[in-house]
Amino acid sequence: MNDINKTKGLWAKLVNATPASKREIEGINDYLPILRELFNTYEYVWIYWDGGNPWYNDFDPKISEIYRPVIKAALPEEYKKAHTFK
């Protein structure tokens, strides 16, 4: 979820059933350590970010601007040096 305060449906029920003290993810920036670990461990990482509001869609500029900064920040420095980003 990019912001647990915007969850709906079953995701909202799950969030509301979890005490605030037990929540490890409150917003998109909380994924940074998880993404860093994935990007530093695996050559290829497929991101399916379901449950966000809006859901992750890399082809929609308005939506992707929410997610891309966190993804870019999580990428290894060597990768960022070798690739160009918008």
N, C-alpha and C positions, 0 to 999 in steps of 0.2 A: 504494500500500500504506500502511496506517496504521502498520504496524510490520513492518519486513522480517524481524524475528526470528520472526514468526508466519506467514510465507508457507508455502504447501504446493504440491505438484504441480509444474507447469511453472514457476510463478513462483519457487518455491524453487530449482529448477535454474538459472534465470536469475540469481538473486541469488548463488548459490554459485559460478557461473562468472565473476562480476565481482569483481575484486580489491577489497578494502575501500577502498583508496586512490582508486579510481575511482568509488565510489558517491556520488552526489550527494543521494540521498534515503534516509534511514535511518528516518524516521518521519513522522507526519502533519504536524508543525510545519514540516518542510522544504518543504512545499507552499505555505507562506504567500507568499513572493515571487512564485511562479508565479500563484497565485490573484489576488493584488493586480494583477498585470499584466493578467490576463484581465478582471477587473472594471473596471479603469480604461480598458481599450481598447474593450470591446464593450458594447453596451447590454444584450444578453441572453447569459447563459452557462449552458449545460446541463452539469451535472456527472454524469458516469457514472463512479463510482469503483469500478471492477472490480479485483479482486486484493487487496482489503483482507480482513482476517480479524477481524471480520466485514465483509462487503461493505457499502458505504454504502446505507442505507435510511432516507430522511428520515421515513418513516411509522412507524418503530419507535423509540420514545423511548429505549430502552436503547442502540441502535446509533447513533442520530443524535446522542446526547450526546457521542460520540467525535469526530464530524466538525464539528458545528455551531460550536463555539468558534473553530476555525480559519477556517471560512467567514465567520463574522461578523467576525472580526478583519481579514480581507482586504477586506471591503466598503469602498467609498469613504465618507468621513465624511458627505458630502452625502446619500448613500443612507440611512445609518443614522439621520440626523436626520429624514428624511422618512418612515421606516417604523418600526413597533413590532415588537420581537422578544421572544420568550419566553425 
